Amino acid sequence: MCTLLSGIQVKECLILQESCFETSKYNNAAIIDTAISGDWRAVEILLCDPRVDPVNENLPIRSASRWSNAEVVQRLLKDSRVDPTDMDNEALSNSYERSFRGLYLEPKDVNPAVAQILLSDPRVDPSVKNNLCLLNAVSYNHIETVRLLLNDNRVNPADNSNVALISALQHPDDSLEILEMLLACENVKPEVEKNIFIRTACSLKIHVPSKLEKLLANSLVNPGACESEAFINAAKSNGVEIIKILLQDSRVNPGAKNSEALVSAVYNIDSELTTIWPSNLPVTLRLCYSTRLEIVELLIKSNRIDAKSALEIANEEMGGDDTTVLTFGQLGVSKWLTTALAQISVTLPTEIQRACIPQILQGRDCIGASQTGSGKTAAFALPILQQLAEDPYGPFALVLAPTRELAFQIAEQFRILGTAISLRLSVIVGGMDMMKQAIELARRPHIIIATPGRLVDLIRSSADTVNLKRIKFLVLDECDRLLHESFSDDLAEILNIIPAKRQTLLFTATMTEEIEELNFGSTKNLKPFVYQCAKRFDTVEKLDQRYVFIPSAVRDAYMAYMVRTMFENKTMIIFAGKCRTAERLRILLRELGVRSTALHAQMSQTERLGSLVKFKSGVVPILIATDVGSRGLDIPLVQVVFNYELPADAADYVHRVGRTARAGRGGLSVSLITERDIDILHNIEEKTLKKMEAYPVPENKVLEALNEVGLAKRVANMHLVDTKFGEKKRANMAKFDVQKNPTNSKKRRVE
């Protein structure tokens, strides 16, 4: 349909006159696809056809805006049936979303004309949802769109605690133009609430130092507010460049709160050891990440800090000893890799890296288990890259991951570390174009990072293209999940075509008996090296684990109260058991005025990556996820993990709460418990050897908002019904199962 309608206008008219040709089929896909194509003439013809419905959740105008088709937007706005304000002004938001500069999305050119056309429509109010349009435009670094919005007197750039200003600081682009525009606004007051803005910005680790300097040049900004809390936050977030700038400001007291900045920089939970020898004090300190070492050295050199007492406090709290330190070089890692590590401020290996890297370099199979956030990815990536550099060919290594998000995160670490050798890698996951992926594999990338299901699909459909016969390394990351029955068929098919003479590396945060007893099936005589940093279900010591006992009927009310009141300014992940629940909670919170984004298997890959980037960059403070977000994702500054529903498996609980209290930071996990969850709670406590304590929540305050939450819940449920949430996916999966294996009724796992 779309192809026909983008041709010569006369032919389009002739086609539409045919009674057998129904333009309203497939939810009016014709008008939607044509809006995307940008052919405004075809749009006009379709709008004249009474069978065409341009309303259809306003998808045509939303799609046209997303693809920056200004003329199409103009034509659609002339149709009285089209409401550009539907779906919370999504048409306006989409006018800049296509040029999103996310981590994995390709940047596109934005067309400011689309935003201008929509803003000129009196029905469009750009200030809805706490000026969300401005916030997103700033987050996506769309200068022209920001300028248009700031010229609209309905937009308040200071709304929602200056969050637009924080987003401008956080964006990795080095342009200062948006920041300057916001600071020039009369109602933007960066000094509000005892300079909470500078304190928050420093805790989020500013990407571009020149932006911090621009902020500090504002006479209203005081980095010394609240006993130099901005400086302390910078030390906690490993902000080395921020520390350097703040140390030059006379208003900052680096010795505030008993030198808390230095204590925070030193205090860690990992077992690495290093010795710092200031002129007045020899002391052994334990550091988790080497960026902390640089901060410690900066602070010790400052004349405004009592280094001796601070170091003694840190050493006493950590129970430091005199264990010998091993550097990456001493582990056998090549110089070019240690240089790459130094460029990202990593110079000391973690416990799992110290144990496994030498064994992998010696050619041994390996099973490694350690807590979340302890550097497992680098433990296998470094040896693989080192041996690839000695004998470069492709495909050299195959890395399997249980989720798409984890696959992309592994790929990013390989890219960073492998820059010096012009590394070629390919990420093969569901939700992406299979043809493009087949072409990528035909080019023989050095490293293939894949989810099992999609890789098997490509093997079956393009057997000649996917050549894994020379694979030297097979890695199963989060292997406890990959060895689950749901992956067994796909995994068996992959193992059948890769060579038996290979190195097999398994890494996990939760060791199981099945993993320890594995027969690797390789031709090596050496027994696999097994290293377990923590007990099977260990959680980190600095994680505060709590529960709230509630009646099941008011679960939403408790969640809403805690999110809006008790965790109002916290970065948090809410875990739900099902995709439908996660999406419902997102809409429910939206109706209550809370900004959040979702991550679940019913979203497209682009939507999932977009949600992750929004959350990681601080654009939204809340991520609502299923267990697809509990494995391997490294989001350092998550302060709270909230279990809306408690997982039945203790291992899943460990992975969920492992999203907080990472890299030596503290964290809080809170789980809602009903009368049906008591046995599950006791099982988790028994497995983790941790007794959870009750988290006090005022019930009377929760019940005050019961009607408001109930209304939001009804709106969310109606939205799911109206949008037929999940129906398309279920239909596609049922069709896929019948085509692939008519005799097998077992459901294929949705990655």
C-alpha positions in Angstrom: 0.0 0.0 0.0 2.6 2.5 1.1 4.7 1.8 -2.1 1.7 2.3 -4.4 0.6 5.5 -2.7 3.9 7.2 -3.0 3.9 7.0 -6.8 2.3 9.2 -9.5 -0.8 11.0 -8.3 -3.0 9.8 -11.3 -2.2 6.2 -10.6 -3.1 6.7 -6.9 -6.5 8.1 -7.8 -7.2 5.1 -10.2 -6.2 2.6 -7.5 -8.4 4.2 -4.9 -11.4 4.0 -7.2 -11.2 0.2 -7.2 -13.8 -1.0 -4.8 -11.7 -4.1 -4.0 -8.8 -2.0 -2.7 -9.7 -1.2 0.9 -7.7 1.8 2.2 -8.9 1.3 5.7 -7.5 -2.2 6.1 -4.9 -3.0 8.8 -5.8 -0.2 11.1 -5.5 2.4 8.3 -1.9 1.4 7.7 -2.1 3.3 4.3 -2.4 6.8 5.9 0.1 6.0 8.6 2.8 4.6 6.2 2.2 7.4 3.7 2.6 10.0 6.5 6.0 8.4 7.3 7.0 8.4 3.6 6.4 12.2 3.5 4.3 12.2 0.4 1.8 14.9 1.3 -0.1 14.5 -2.0 -0.8 10.9 -1.3 -2.0 12.0 2.2 -4.4 14.5 0.8 -5.9 11.8 -1.5 -6.3 9.3 1.3 -7.9 12.0 3.6 -10.6 12.4 0.9 -11.5 8.7 1.1 -14.3 8.2 3.7 -13.0 4.8 4.7 -9.7 6.3 6.0 -9.6 7.3 9.6 -6.7 9.6 10.4 -7.7 9.6 14.1 -6.5 6.0 14.9 -4.7 7.2 18.1 -3.5 10.1 16.0 -0.8 7.8 14.6 -0.5 9.6 11.3 0.4 12.9 12.7 2.6 11.4 15.4 4.4 9.4 12.8 4.8 12.3 10.4 6.2 14.4 13.3 8.6 11.7 14.2 9.9 11.6 10.7 10.1 15.4 10.4 7.6 15.6 7.5 6.5 19.2 7.8 4.2 19.3 4.8 2.4 16.2 5.9 1.8 17.6 9.4 0.3 20.8 7.8 -2.1 18.7 5.7 -3.2 16.5 8.7 -3.8 19.5 10.9 -6.3 20.8 8.4 -8.4 17.7 9.0 -10.9 18.4 11.8 -10.7 14.8 13.0 -7.0 15.1 13.9 -6.2 16.2 17.4 -2.5 17.1 17.7 -2.7 17.2 21.6 -3.7 13.5 21.9 -1.3 11.2 23.8 0.1 14.1 25.9 1.3 16.1 22.9 3.2 13.2 21.5 3.2 14.7 18.1 5.2 17.7 19.4 7.5 15.4 21.3 8.0 13.2 18.3 9.0 16.3 16.2 12.5 16.1 17.8 12.7 12.5 18.9 13.9 11.2 15.5 17.2 13.0 16.0 17.7 11.4 19.4 21.4 11.2 20.1 21.2 8.0 22.2 23.8 5.4 22.9 22.7 3.1 20.1 20.3 5.0 17.9 21.5 6.6 14.8 21.2 10.5 14.9 18.9 12.0 12.3 18.5 15.6 11.2 15.7 17.4 13.1 13.3 19.7 11.3 12.4 22.6 13.6 9.6 23.5 11.1 7.5 20.6 12.4 7.7 21.9 16.0 6.9 25.4 14.8 3.8 24.2 12.9 2.5 22.3 15.9 3.2 25.2 18.3 1.2 27.6 16.1 -1.9 25.3 16.5 -4.0 26.8 19.4 -4.9 23.3 20.6 -1.3 22.4 21.4 -0.2 23.3 24.9 3.6 22.7 25.2 3.5 23.1 29.0 1.5 19.9 29.8 3.0 17.2 32.0 5.4 19.7 33.8 6.8 21.1 30.6 7.8 17.6 29.4 8.3 18.9 25.8 11.0 21.3 26.9 12.6 18.7 29.1 12.8 16.2 26.2 14.1 18.8 23.8 16.9 19.7 26.1 17.7 16.0 26.8 17.9 15.4 23.0 20.0 18.5 22.6 17.7 20.1 20.0 18.8 23.7 20.1 16.3 25.1 17.7 13.4 23.3 19.3 14.5 24.6 22.8 14.6 28.1 21.4 11.1 27.8 20.0 9.7 26.4 23.3 11.5 29.1 25.4 9.9 31.8 23.2 6.4 30.3 24.1 5.1 32.1 27.2 3.3 29.0 28.3 6.5 27.1 28.9 8.1 27.4 32.3 11.8 26.3 32.1 12.1 26.4 35.9 9.3 23.9 36.4 9.9 20.6 38.2 12.9 21.8 40.2 14.9 23.1 37.2 15.1 19.6 35.8 15.6 21.0 32.3 18.7 22.7 33.5 20.0 19.5 35.0 19.4 17.7 31.7 21.4 20.4 29.9 24.3 19.8 32.2 24.1 16.1 31.9 24.0 15.8 28.1 27.4 14.5 26.6 27.4 17.1 23.8 29.9 19.8 24.4 27.6 22.6 23.2 26.9 25.3 25.8 24.2 27.0 23.9 21.2 25.3 25.5 22.7 25.8 29.0 23.3 29.5 28.3 19.7 29.9 27.0 18.3 28.3 30.2 20.4 30.3 32.6 19.4 33.5 30.8 15.7 32.9 31.6 14.4 35.1 34.4 12.4 32.4 36.1 15.3 29.9 36.2 16.7 30.2 39.7 19.7 27.8 40.2 20.0 28.8 43.8 16.6 27.5 45.0 16.4 25.1 48.0 19.9 25.8 49.2 21.5 25.4 45.8 20.0 21.9 45.4 20.7 22.2 41.7 24.5 22.3 41.9 24.3 19.6 44.6 22.2 17.3 42.4 24.2 18.0 39.2 27.4 17.0 40.9 25.9 13.8 42.2 25.0 12.9 38.6 28.6 13.5 37.3 28.6 16.3 34.7 29.8 15.1 31.3 31.3 18.3 30.0 33.5 20.2 32.5 33.0 23.5 30.7 29.3 23.3 31.5 30.1 23.2 35.2 32.4 26.2 34.8 29.6 28.0 33.0 27.2 27.2 35.9 29.7 28.3 38.6 30.1 31.6 36.7 26.5 32.4 37.7 26.6 34.5 40.9 23.6 32.8 42.4 25.2 29.4 42.4 27.0 28.5 45.6 28.9 25.1 45.5 29.7 25.6 49.2 26.0 25.3 50.2 24.9 22.7 52.7 28.5 22.2 54.0 29.9 21.7 50.5 27.5 18.8 49.7 28.1 19.3 45.9 31.8 18.6 46.5 31.0 15.5 48.6 28.5 14.3 45.9 31.2 14.7 43.3 33.6 12.5 45.3 30.9 9.8 45.7 30.1 9.7 42.0 33.8 9.4 40.9 33.7 12.9 39.3 37.4 13.5 39.0 37.1 16.4 36.6 34.3 17.9 38.7 36.6 17.7 41.8 39.4 19.5 40.0 37.1 22.4 39.1 35.4 22.6 42.5 38.8 22.6 44.4 39.6 25.9 42.6 36.5 27.6 44.1 37.2 29.3 47.5 33.6 28.7 48.6 34.1 25.0 48.6 35.4 23.4 51.8 36.8 19.9 51.0 37.2 19.2 54.7 33.4 19.7 55.4 31.6 17.2 57.5 34.7 15.6 58.9 36.3 15.4 55.4 33.4 13.2 54.2 34.5 13.7 50.6 37.8 11.9 51.3 36.1 9.2 53.4 33.6 8.6 50.7 36.3 8.3 48.0 38.2 5.8 50.1 35.3 3.7 51.6 34.6 0.6 49.5 33.4 -2.9 49.8 35.5 -4.7 47.3 38.8 -6.4 48.3 41.3 -4.5 46.3 44.2 -2.9 48.1 46.5 -0.1 47.4 48.9 1.9 49.4 48.9 5.7 49.5 51.9 7.4 51.1 51.1 11.1 51.9 53.9 13.0 53.5 52.4 12.7 57.0 50.7 9.3 57.0 51.5 5.8 55.6 48.2 3.8 55.6 46.8 0.8 53.6 43.6 1.6 51.9 41.1 -0.5 50.0 39.7 1.0 46.8 37.2 -0.4 44.4 37.8 1.7 41.4 40.9 3.5 40.4 39.1 6.8 39.8 38.7 6.9 43.6 42.5 6.7 43.9 42.9 9.8 41.7 40.3 11.7 43.8 42.0 10.6 47.0 45.3 11.9 45.8 43.7 15.2 44.8 42.1 15.6 48.2 45.3 14.7 50.1 47.2 17.4 48.2 44.7 20.0 49.2 45.8 22.2 52.1 42.2 22.5 53.3 41.6 19.0 54.5 42.6 16.8 57.5 43.9 13.9 55.5 45.2 12.0 58.4 42.0 11.7 60.4 39.9 11.0 57.3 42.2 8.2 56.1 42.3 6.7 59.6 38.4 6.7 59.7 38.2 5.1 56.3 40.8 2.5 57.1 39.2 1.6 60.4 35.7 1.3 58.8 37.1 -1.0 56.1 39.4 -3.1 58.2 42.3 -2.6 55.9 45.2 -5.1 55.8 48.5 -5.4 54.0 47.6 -7.8 51.2 49.8 -7.3 48.1 48.2 -5.5 45.2 48.3 -6.9 41.6 48.0 -4.5 38.7 46.6 -5.5 35.3 50.1 -5.6 33.9 51.1 -8.1 36.6 48.1 -10.3 35.6 49.6 -10.6 32.1 47.4 -8.0 30.4 49.1 -6.3 27.4 50.3 -2.7 27.5 47.8 -1.5 24.9 44.9 -2.8 27.0 46.2 -1.3 30.2 46.4 2.0 28.3 42.8 1.6 27.2 41.8 0.9 30.8 43.7 3.9 32.0 41.8 6.1 29.5 38.5 5.2 31.3 40.3 5.6 34.7 40.6 1.9 35.6 44.1 0.8 36.8 43.4 -1.9 39.5 41.7 -5.2 38.8 38.7 -6.4 40.9 38.8 -9.7 42.7 37.0 -11.7 39.9 39.4 -10.1 37.3 42.5 -11.0 39.4 41.4 -14.6 39.7 40.1 -15.3 36.2 42.2 -13.3 33.7 45.5 -15.2 34.3 43.7 -18.6 34.0 41.9 -17.6 30.7 45.2 -16.3 29.3 46.7 -19.7 30.0 44.0 -21.3 27.9 41.8 -22.8 30.6 38.0 -23.0 30.5 36.6 -20.9 33.3 33.6 -20.5 35.6 33.5 -17.2 37.5 30.9 -16.1 40.0 30.8 -12.7 41.7 28.4 -10.1 42.9 26.8 -7.7 40.5 28.8 -4.7 39.5 32.2 -6.4 40.2 33.7 -6.3 36.7 32.8 -9.7 35.3 32.5 -8.4 31.7 36.1 -7.1 31.7 37.3 -10.4 33.2 36.5 -12.2 29.9 36.7 -9.3 27.5 40.4 -8.4 28.2 41.8 -11.9 27.6 39.7 -12.3 24.4 40.9 -9.0 23.0 44.5 -9.7 23.9 44.5 -13.0 22.0 42.5 -11.6 19.2 45.2 -8.9 18.7 47.8 -11.7 18.3 45.8 -13.6 15.7 43.1 -11.4 14.3 40.3 -13.1 12.3 36.6 -13.4 12.5 34.5 -14.7 14.0 36.9 -15.1 16.8 34.6 -15.1 19.8 30.9 -15.7 20.4 29.3 -14.1 23.5 25.8 -15.2 24.4 23.6 -13.1 26.7 20.0 -13.8 28.0 18.7 -10.3 27.2 19.1 -7.8 24.5 20.0 -5.0 26.9 22.8 -7.0 28.4 24.1 -7.8 24.9 24.3 -4.1 24.0 26.0 -3.3 27.3 28.7 -6.1 26.7 29.2 -4.7 23.2 29.8 -1.2 24.5 32.6 -2.5 26.8 34.2 -4.4 24.0 34.1 -1.3 21.8 35.7 0.9 24.4 38.5 -1.6 25.2 39.1 -2.7 21.6 39.4 0.7 19.9 43.2 0.3 19.4 42.9 -2.8 17.2 40.0 -1.5 15.0 37.6 -4.1 16.5 34.7 -5.3 14.4 31.8 -6.6 16.4 28.2 -7.4 15.7 25.2 -7.4 18.1 22.6 -10.0 17.1 19.4 -9.7 19.0 15.7 -9.8 18.3 13.8 -6.7 17.4 16.3 -5.7 14.7 16.4 -6.2 10.9 17.4 -9.8 10.2 18.7 -9.0 6.7 21.0 -6.3 8.0 22.2 -8.7 10.7 22.9 -11.4 8.1 25.0 -8.9 6.1 26.9 -8.0 9.3 27.7 -11.7 9.9 28.8 -12.2 6.3 31.5 -9.5 6.9 33.0 -11.8 9.6 33.1 -9.6 12.6 35.8 -10.4 15.2 33.3 -10.6 18.1 29.6 -11.7 17.9 27.4 -10.8 20.8 24.0 -12.4 20.6 20.9 -13.6 22.3 20.5 -17.4 21.5 17.0 -17.1 19.9 17.9 -14.6 17.2 21.3 -16.2 16.4 19.5 -19.6 15.8 17.0 -17.9 13.5 19.9 -16.5 11.4 21.7 -19.9 11.4 18.5 -21.6 10.1 17.7 -18.9 7.5 21.3 -18.0 6.4 23.4 -21.1 7.1 26.0 -20.1 4.5 26.3 -16.6 6.0 26.8 -17.6 9.6 30.1 -19.4 9.9 31.1 -20.2 13.4 33.5 -23.1 12.6 36.6 -21.2 13.8 35.2 -19.8 17.0 38.0 -19.8 19.6 36.0 -18.5 22.6 32.4 -19.2 23.7 31.2 -17.0 26.5 27.9 -17.5 28.4 27.3 -14.3 30.4 24.7 -14.7 33.2 25.0 -18.4 32.5 22.5 -19.4 35.2 19.8 -17.9 33.1 21.1 -19.2 29.8 21.2 -22.7 31.1 17.5 -22.5 32.0 15.2 -24.9 30.1 13.7 -22.0 28.0 17.1 -21.6 26.3 18.0 -25.3 26.0 16.9 -26.0 22.4 18.6 -22.9 21.0 21.8 -23.4 23.0 22.0 -27.0 21.9 21.7 -26.0 18.3 24.5 -23.4 18.7 26.8 -25.8 20.5 26.4 -28.4 17.7 27.9 -26.0 15.1 30.8 -24.4 17.0 34.1 -26.3 17.3 34.7 -28.6 20.3 38.2 -27.3 20.5 37.5 -23.9 22.1 37.7 -22.1 25.3 34.4 -21.9 27.2 33.9 -19.1 29.7 30.9 -19.0 32.0 30.1 -16.0 34.3 27.3 -15.4 36.7 26.3 -13.6 39.8 24.6 -16.6 41.3 26.5 -19.9 41.2 24.4 -23.1 41.1 25.2 -26.7 41.5 24.3 -27.4 37.9 26.9 -24.8 36.7 29.6 -26.3 38.9 29.0 -29.8 37.6 29.0 -28.8 33.9 30.8 -31.0 31.4 32.2 -28.4 29.0 32.5 -30.9 26.1 35.8 -29.5 24.9 38.8 -31.6 23.9 40.9 -30.1 26.7 42.2 -32.3 29.4 42.4 -29.4 31.9 39.6 -29.2 34.4 37.8 -25.9 34.2 39.0 -23.2 36.6 36.2 -22.3 39.0 36.3 -19.2 41.1 33.5 -17.9 43.4 34.0 -14.5 45.0 30.8 -14.7 47.0 28.4 -17.4 48.3 25.7 -18.6 46.0 23.1 -16.0 46.9 25.3 -13.2 48.4 24.1 -9.6 48.3 26.5 -6.7 49.0 26.9 -5.6 52.6 26.0 -1.9 51.9 22.6 -2.8 50.6 19.8 -2.1 53.0 17.1 -4.7 52.4 13.6 -4.0 53.6 10.0 -5.1 53.1 6.5 -3.5 53.5 3.7 -5.9 54.6 0.5 -4.8 52.9 -3.0 -6.0 51.9 -2.9 -7.1 48.3 -5.8 -4.8 47.3 -3.9 -1.6 48.0 -0.6 -2.5 46.4 -0.8 0.3 43.9 -1.7 2.9 46.6 1.4 1.9 48.6 3.6 2.0 45.6 2.3 5.4 44.5 2.7 6.9 48.0 6.3 5.7 48.4 7.3 6.8 44.9 5.8 10.3 45.2 6.6 11.0 48.9 9.3 8.8 50.4 11.4 8.4 47.2 10.5 11.6 45.5 14.0 12.7 44.6 15.5 9.2 44.3 16.7 7.4 41.2 14.9 4.0 41.3 14.0 0.9 39.4 10.6 -0.6 40.0 10.4 -4.4 39.2 7.2 -6.0 38.1 6.5 -9.6 37.2 4.8 -9.2 33.8 5.1 -6.9 30.8 1.4 -5.8 31.2 2.0 -4.9 34.8 5.1 -2.8 34.0 3.2 -0.9 31.3 0.2 -0.4 33.5 2.4 1.0 36.3 4.0 3.4 33.8 0.7 4.8 32.7 -0.6 4.9 36.3 2.4 7.0 37.4 2.0 9.2 34.3 -1.6 9.9 35.4 -0.3 10.8 38.9 2.2 13.3 37.4 5.3 11.1 38.0 7.9 10.8 35.2 8.9 7.3 34.4 9.8 5.0 31.5 9.4 1.3 31.0 11.6 -1.7 29.9 9.9 -4.9 29.0 9.7 -7.5 26.2 6.6 -6.0 24.6 8.5 -2.9 23.6 10.4 -2.6 20.3 14.2 -2.7 20.5 14.4 1.0 19.7 12.0 1.8 22.4 13.9 -0.4 24.9 17.2 1.3 24.1 15.6 4.7 24.2 14.2 4.0 27.7 17.5 2.9 29.0 19.3 6.0 27.7 16.6 8.3 29.2 17.0 6.6 32.5 20.8 6.4 32.5 21.1 10.1 31.5 18.8 11.2 34.3 16.0 12.4 32.0 13.5 10.3 33.9 14.2 9.2 37.5 12.2 6.0 37.5 12.6 2.8 35.3 9.7 0.3 35.5 11.1 -3.1 34.4 10.4 -6.8 34.2 13.3 -9.2 34.9 14.7 -8.3 31.5 16.3 -5.3 33.3 17.6 -7.3 36.3 20.6 -8.9 34.5 23.9 -7.2 33.9 22.7 -3.7 33.4 25.3 -1.3 34.9 23.5 1.9 36.0 25.8 3.2 38.8 23.6 5.7 40.5 20.4 3.7 41.2 19.5 4.6 44.8 16.4 2.4 45.3 15.2 -1.0 43.9 11.5 -1.4 44.5 10.0 -4.9 44.1 6.3 -4.2 43.2 6.0 -8.0 43.2 8.5 -10.3 44.9 10.1 -12.9 42.5 9.6 -16.5 43.5 13.3 -17.4 42.8 16.0 -16.2 45.2 18.5 -15.8 42.4 16.1 -13.4 40.5 15.8 -11.4 43.7 19.6 -11.2 44.0 19.9 -10.0 40.5 17.1 -7.4 40.9 18.5 -5.8 44.1 22.0 -6.0 42.5 21.0 -3.0 40.4 21.7 -0.8 43.4 24.6 -0.6 45.8 27.1 -1.0 43.0 30.8 -0.2 43.0 31.0 0.5 46.7 28.0 2.8 46.9 25.1 2.2 49.4 21.6 1.4 48.2 18.1 0.4 49.4 15.8 -2.3 48.3 12.1 -2.3 49.3 9.8 -5.2 48.5 6.0 -5.1 48.8 4.9 -8.3 50.7 1.3 -9.6 50.9 -0.1 -12.5 52.8 0.7 -14.8 49.8 4.4 -13.8 49.7 5.4 -14.8 53.3 6.9 -18.2 52.2 8.8 -16.6 49.3 10.2 -14.0 51.7 11.4 -16.6 54.1 13.0 -18.6 51.3 14.9 -15.5 50.1 16.1 -14.7 53.6 17.2 -18.3 54.0 19.1 -18.4 50.7 20.8 -14.9 51.1 21.4 -15.4 54.9 20.0 -11.9 55.4 17.1 -11.0 57.6 15.0 -8.3 56.1 13.5 -5.6 58.3 10.2 -3.9 58.0 10.2 -0.5 56.3 7.8 1.9 58.1 5.1 3.5 55.9 2.3 5.5 57.4 -0.9 3.6 56.4 -3.2 6.6 57.0 -1.2 8.7 54.5 -1.4 6.0 51.9 -5.1 5.6 52.2 -5.7 9.4 51.8 -4.8 9.0 48.1 -6.7 5.8 47.5 -9.4 7.4 45.3 -6.8 9.3 43.2 -4.7 6.1 42.7 -7.9 4.1 41.9 -8.9 6.5 39.2 -5.4 6.5 37.7 -5.4 2.7 37.8 -8.7 2.6 35.9 -7.3 5.0 33.2 -4.3 2.7 32.9 -6.3 -0.4 32.5 -8.6 1.2 29.9 -5.5 2.4 28.0 -4.2 -1.2 27.8 -7.5 -2.4 26.5 -7.9 0.4 24.0 -4.4 -0.1 22.6 -4.8 -3.9 22.6 -1.6 -4.2 24.5 0.2 -7.4 23.8 -2.2 -8.8 21.3 0.0 -8.3 18.3 3.0 -9.9 20.0 0.9 -12.9 21.1 -0.5 -13.4 17.5 3.0 -13.1 16.0 4.4 -15.6 18.5 1.6 -18.1 17.9 2.1 -17.8 14.1 5.9 -18.2 14.5 5.5 -21.4 16.7 3.1 -23.0 14.1 5.5 -22.2 11.2 8.6 -23.4 13.0 7.4 -26.5 14.7 3.7 -27.4 14.4 4.1 -30.4 16.7 5.8 -28.5 19.5 3.4 -26.7 21.8 6.1 -25.4 24.1 6.2 -21.6 23.9 9.3 -19.9 22.6 10.8 -17.4 25.0 10.4 -13.7 24.2 13.8 -12.2 24.7 
